[in-house]
Amino acid sequence: MHILLTGGSGLIGRALCRHWLATGHRLTVWSRTPERIPELCGSAVRGIGDLHELDQDVPDAVVNLAGAPIADRPWTRKRKALLWASRIQLTEQLLTWLEALPQRPQVLLSGSAVGWYGDGGERELDEQHSPVSEDFASQLCGAWEETALRAETLGLRVVLLRTGLVLAADGGFLQRLLPPFRLGLGGPIGAGRQWMPWIHLQDEIALIDFLLHHPQARGPYNACAPQPVRNKAFAQALGRVLRRPAFLPLPSLLLRVGLGELSVLLLGGQRAVPRRLLEAGFRFSFTDLDSALDDLLGPN
């Protein structure tokens, strides 16, 4: 299968490239820096800077994961514009290109996040729920999904991937937490009662591959482990695997003052569950947080 990937140089994208190369697929990554793609994603991966380079080599599938990191810095007006452009405008470019093709890919798998639901409080959220609250992250994910769904009118099967917090040993959310926790300075965020939907990187890659090859899969899927945890429990579990104390809270007021609107991402959460994945027959390798953290950070 020939797969076109956006966001190929990110944490998930690089892992997907390794997985799909090992299973014999052919990969093309659309990137602003195509010359770096063989180095970042594998020597057999082709990097392109313009979609029209593929007009005579149409892929079988498109996996659209591109997007500037949402939690790296405060949501200024300029930052919001960048987050919007890197998701919605890029997806619109994909649609324009797809519409002009005489022969089209079979499937579009497009990224999103559990932030689509907003701050869900204590509600258990599966894919049948509507957004619970409206914030910038929810609006961004909603617009991203609505744009991707337009590919259905072009005859593509569209899958929407609502990903939780991806845990990996070499990047992502977990790597930003490790320095203070290893110094014994970690702990819950605010009261620590907010829910954290998490997923091991290995399961994220496996479920993307599963949905891509599952012809009945379409619409939204929560890409998170079956057992979300509260933030306080997450901090305690991380402290245990690192053998460090984890009881110093990060005050809510400090976050609100320092991060402004972005603090909503850290102080709110989603008790999201992967109902549709489980019903489709997908099996997680890591269903509880302790086993996932031990696999990534344990002594062995």
C-alpha positions as a printed NumPy array, in Angstrom:
array([[  0.   ,   0.   ,   0.   ],
       [  1.181,   3.514,  -0.822],
       [  0.464,   5.849,   2.134],
       [  0.692,   9.646,   2.098],
       [  1.414,  10.998,   5.571],
       [  1.34 ,  14.536,   6.949],
       [  2.959,  15.182,  10.318],
       [  5.505,  12.503,   9.511],
       [  8.32 ,  14.157,  11.456],
       [  6.332,  14.225,  14.713],
       [  6.37 ,  11.628,  17.493],
       [  3.488,   9.557,  16.097],
       [  4.491,  10.096,  12.472],
       [  8.043,   8.809,  12.951],
       [  6.773,   5.726,  14.773],
       [  4.22 ,   5.081,  12.012],
       [  6.948,   5.29 ,   9.398],
       [  9.055,   2.724,  11.251],
       [  6.071,   0.396,  11.597],
       [  4.837,   0.681,   8.027],
       [  8.298,   0.374,   6.485],
       [  8.813,  -2.821,   8.474],
       [  5.54 ,  -4.229,   7.121],
       [  6.347,  -3.444,   3.494],
       [  4.285,  -0.319,   2.775],
       [  5.493,   2.532,   0.586],
       [  5.536,   5.942,   2.288],
       [  5.455,   9.54 ,   1.14 ],
       [  5.561,  12.4  ,   3.658],
       [  4.261,  15.877,   2.747],
       [  6.432,  18.324,   4.66 ],
       [  7.693,  21.898,   4.743],
       [ 11.217,  20.416,   4.888],
       [ 11.058,  17.425,   2.522],
       [ 14.839,  17.158,   2.335],
       [ 14.926,  16.115,   6.021],
       [ 12.338,  13.349,   5.745],
       [ 14.698,  10.449,   4.844],
       [ 16.829,  11.299,   7.885],
       [ 13.874,  11.677,  10.277],
       [ 11.529,   8.993,   8.972],
       [ 13.732,   6.453,   7.21 ],
       [ 15.878,   6.399,   4.095],
       [ 13.146,   4.646,   2.095],
       [ 10.576,   7.382,   2.832],
       [ 10.015,   9.98 ,   0.127],
       [  9.616,  13.593,   1.187],
       [  7.65 ,  16.063,  -0.949],
       [  7.016,  19.769,  -0.56 ],
       [  4.117,  19.999,  -3.038],
       [  1.193,  17.595,  -3.414],
       [  1.276,  17.934,  -7.186],
       [  4.474,  15.899,  -7.163],
       [  2.122,  12.935,  -6.572],
       [ -0.369,  13.551,  -9.363],
       [  0.941,  10.564, -11.346],
       [  1.433,   8.418,  -8.224],
       [ -1.813,   8.626,  -6.253],
       [ -1.597,   7.008,  -2.788],
       [ -3.997,   4.339,  -1.583],
       [ -4.459,   6.084,   1.771],
       [ -3.893,   9.494,   3.345],
       [ -3.029,   9.872,   7.034],
       [ -3.317,  13.514,   8.088],
       [ -1.647,  14.182,  11.448],
       [  0.006,  17.558,  10.817],
       [ -0.487,  20.339,  13.324],
       [  1.643,  22.689,  15.428],
       [  1.915,  21.533,  19.088],
       [ -1.082,  22.882,  20.99 ],
       [  0.391,  23.024,  24.508],
       [  3.894,  24.36 ,  23.837],
       [  3.142,  28.018,  24.549],
       [  0.287,  30.363,  25.579],
       [ -2.588,  30.872,  23.161],
       [ -1.879,  34.375,  21.945],
       [ -3.801,  35.594,  18.909],
       [ -0.771,  34.812,  16.729],
       [ -0.404,  31.331,  18.221],
       [ -4.096,  30.538,  17.705],
       [ -3.802,  31.57 ,  14.069],
       [ -0.831,  29.218,  13.614],
       [ -2.633,  26.319,  15.306],
       [ -5.644,  26.895,  13.059],
       [ -3.627,  27.189,   9.845],
       [ -1.499,  24.108,  10.572],
       [ -4.637,  21.97 ,  10.901],
       [ -7.643,  23.39 ,   9.08 ],
       [ -5.916,  25.217,   6.235],
       [ -3.577,  22.291,   5.577],
       [ -6.538,  19.888,   5.498],
       [ -8.329,  22.227,   3.08 ],
       [ -5.262,  22.052,   0.802],
       [ -5.47 ,  18.261,   0.929],
       [ -9.152,  18.391,  -0.06 ],
       [ -8.479,  20.727,  -2.975],
       [ -5.801,  18.356,  -4.256],
       [ -8.01 ,  15.282,  -3.768],
       [-10.917,  16.898,  -5.601],
       [ -8.784,  17.464,  -8.686],
       [ -7.606,  13.843,  -8.931],
       [ -9.228,  11.593, -11.54 ],
       [ -8.522,   8.614,  -9.264],
       [ -8.57 ,   9.079,  -5.483],
       [ -7.265,   7.301,  -2.375],
       [ -9.629,   4.925,  -0.625],
       [ -9.377,   6.342,   2.889],
       [ -8.484,   9.496,   4.805],
       [ -7.523,   9.064,   8.449],
       [ -7.409,  12.527,  10.001],
       [ -6.124,  13.597,  13.388],
       [ -8.121,  15.171,  16.167],
       [ -7.983,  14.956,  19.976],
       [-10.117,  14.15 ,  22.99 ],
       [-10.094,  17.925,  23.51 ],
       [-12.982,  17.859,  20.996],
       [-15.256,  17.176,  24.004],
       [-14.058,  20.18 ,  26.014],
       [-13.695,  19.828,  29.787],
       [-15.917,  16.82 ,  30.468],
       [-15.834,  16.877,  34.262],
       [-17.023,  13.536,  35.664],
       [-18.919,  12.362,  32.565],
       [-17.695,   9.187,  30.898],
       [-17.273,  10.179,  27.251],
       [-17.589,   7.786,  24.347],
       [-17.976,   8.664,  20.686],
       [-21.747,   9.123,  20.974],
       [-21.368,  12.198,  23.193],
       [-21.485,  15.756,  21.909],
       [-18.982,  18.358,  23.124],
       [-19.55 ,  19.086,  26.809],
       [-18.022,  22.563,  26.905],
       [-16.65 ,  25.064,  24.406],
       [-13.063,  26.271,  24.595],
       [-10.483,  27.027,  21.923],
       [ -9.176,  23.444,  21.799],
       [-12.71 ,  22.09 ,  21.362],
       [-13.465,  24.591,  18.598],
       [-10.168,  23.796,  16.869],
       [-10.794,  20.04 ,  16.915],
       [-14.391,  20.544,  15.774],
       [-13.348,  22.604,  12.767],
       [-10.599,  20.118,  11.928],
       [-13.013,  17.192,  11.943],
       [-15.669,  19.051,   9.949],
       [-13.093,  19.907,   7.288],
       [-11.817,  16.322,   7.039],
       [-15.36 ,  14.931,   6.769],
       [-15.835,  16.837,   3.522],
       [-13.689,  14.124,   1.903],
       [-16.693,  11.783,   2.186],
       [-18.368,  13.7  ,  -0.649],
       [-15.333,  12.767,  -2.775],
       [-15.877,   9.065,  -2.119],
       [-13.263,   8.52 ,   0.583],
       [-13.824,   6.598,   3.785],
       [-13.035,   9.109,   6.56 ],
       [-11.773,   8.104,  10.018],
       [-11.368,  10.719,  12.785],
       [ -8.767,   9.969,  15.443],
       [ -9.482,  11.62 ,  18.83 ],
       [ -6.158,  10.977,  20.524],
       [ -5.452,  11.289,  24.247],
       [ -2.094,  11.964,  25.897],
       [  0.46 ,   9.821,  24.072],
       [  3.069,   8.238,  26.369],
       [  6.479,   7.527,  24.837],
       [  9.988,   7.041,  26.135],
       [ 11.592,   9.455,  23.701],
       [  9.311,  12.461,  23.337],
       [  5.886,  13.955,  23.77 ],
       [  3.958,  14.76 ,  26.929],
       [  5.869,  12.384,  29.2  ],
       [  9.268,  13.815,  28.322],
       [  8.197,  17.272,  29.511],
       [  7.196,  15.828,  32.895],
       [ 10.305,  13.777,  33.557],
       [ 12.835,  16.466,  34.637],
       [ 10.859,  17.786,  37.657],
       [  9.643,  14.308,  38.637],
       [ 13.172,  12.887,  38.542],
       [ 14.232,  15.688,  40.897],
       [ 11.42 ,  14.786,  43.278],
       [  9.575,  18.012,  42.438],
       [  6.602,  16.481,  40.637],
       [  3.032,  16.235,  41.76 ],
       [ -0.594,  16.822,  40.798],
       [ -1.765,  19.794,  38.771],
       [ -4.183,  21.887,  40.789],
       [ -6.481,  19.648,  42.844],
       [ -5.476,  16.68 ,  40.688],
       [ -9.054,  15.466,  40.206],
       [ -9.206,  16.118,  36.443],
       [ -9.297,  13.024,  34.236],
       [ -6.373,  12.172,  31.941],
       [ -7.087,   9.973,  28.9  ],
       [ -3.712,   8.435,  28.023],
       [ -2.361,   5.927,  25.513],
       [  0.94 ,   4.092,  25.063],
       [  2.622,   4.99 ,  21.76 ],
       [  2.699,   1.31 ,  20.767],
       [ -1.096,   1.105,  21.024],
       [ -1.522,   4.406,  19.159],
       [  0.444,   3.028,  16.208],
       [ -1.376,  -0.294,  16.324],
       [ -4.856,   1.257,  16.339],
       [ -4.048,   3.646,  13.483],
       [ -2.904,   0.667,  11.42 ],
       [ -6.021,  -1.264,  12.507],
       [ -8.416,   1.512,  11.476],
       [ -6.614,   2.115,   8.197],
       [ -7.057,  -1.528,   7.171],
       [-10.534,  -2.029,   8.661],
       [-12.926,  -1.325,   5.739],
       [-15.931,  -0.789,   8.036],
       [-14.152,   1.815,  10.183],
       [-15.371,   5.36 ,   9.629],
       [-16.204,   8.399,  11.752],
       [-14.739,   9.248,  15.185],
       [-12.726,   6.937,  17.429],
       [-11.354,   7.758,  20.883],
       [ -7.665,   6.805,  20.732],
       [ -7.029,   6.315,  24.439],
       [ -6.605,   3.409,  26.831],
       [ -9.732,   1.843,  28.363],
       [ -8.793,   3.064,  31.876],
       [ -8.363,   6.859,  32.111],
       [ -6.946,   8.087,  35.42 ],
       [ -7.178,  11.234,  37.483],
       [ -4.22 ,  13.596,  37.36 ],
       [ -3.275,  12.856,  40.983],
       [ -3.185,   9.119,  40.289],
       [ -1.066,   9.753,  37.194],
       [  1.455,  11.764,  39.241],
       [  1.613,   9.035,  41.884],
       [  2.128,   6.313,  39.271],
       [  4.916,   8.281,  37.596],
       [  6.566,   8.867,  40.963],
       [  6.412,   5.139,  41.735],
       [  8.057,   4.031,  38.511],
       [ 10.783,   6.687,  38.94 ],
       [ 11.095,   5.912,  42.672],
       [ 10.655,   9.564,  43.564],
       [  8.135,  11.427,  45.724],
       [  5.323,  13.081,  43.763],
       [  3.309,  15.211,  46.16 ],
       [  4.193,  18.827,  45.298],
       [  1.084,  20.327,  43.653],
       [  1.267,  22.897,  40.875],
       [ -1.194,  25.607,  42.02 ],
       [ -4.129,  26.345,  39.737],
       [ -3.781,  30.103,  40.219],
       [ -0.159,  30.02 ,  39.104],
       [ -1.133,  28.175,  35.928],
       [ -3.971,  30.568,  35.129],
       [ -1.722,  33.597,  35.584],
       [  1.223,  32.117,  33.692],
       [ -0.569,  30.36 ,  30.837],
       [ -3.863,  32.216,  30.539],
       [ -6.399,  30.412,  28.358],
       [ -4.015,  27.501,  27.769],
       [ -4.37 ,  26.525,  31.454],
       [ -7.79 ,  25.035,  30.556],
       [ -5.966,  22.098,  28.943],
       [ -4.133,  21.272,  32.168],
       [ -6.848,  22.004,  34.718],
       [ -9.655,  20.326,  32.77 ],
       [ -9.857,  16.861,  31.301],
       [-11.889,  14.142,  29.657],
       [-12.947,  10.776,  31.063],
       [-12.832,   9.386,  27.531],
       [-13.191,   5.684,  26.734],
       [-12.498,   3.871,  23.421],
       [-15.915,   2.252,  23.048],
       [-15.902,   2.035,  19.239],
       [-12.376,   0.577,  19.061],
       [-13.258,  -2.137,  21.558],
       [-16.488,  -2.934,  19.721],
       [-14.533,  -3.214,  16.458],
       [-12.286,  -5.847,  18.039],
       [ -9.117,  -3.849,  18.681],
       [ -7.054,  -5.174,  21.594],
       [ -4.859,  -2.842,  23.624],
       [ -1.45 ,  -4.057,  24.753],
       [ -1.449,  -1.584,  27.67 ],
       [ -4.772,  -1.16 ,  29.456],
       [ -3.514,   0.14 ,  32.82 ],
       [ -1.181,   3.05 ,  33.494],
       [  1.287,   1.213,  35.74 ],
       [  2.14 ,  -1.365,  33.08 ],
       [  2.494,   1.355,  30.412],
       [  4.846,   3.499,  32.514],
       [  6.854,   0.47 ,  33.615],
       [  7.315,  -0.551,  29.97 ],
       [  8.512,   2.935,  29.021],
       [ 10.515,   3.953,  32.085],
       [ 11.097,   0.857,  34.199],
       [ 14.569,  -0.5  ,  35.004],
       [ 14.43 ,  -3.16 ,  32.301]])
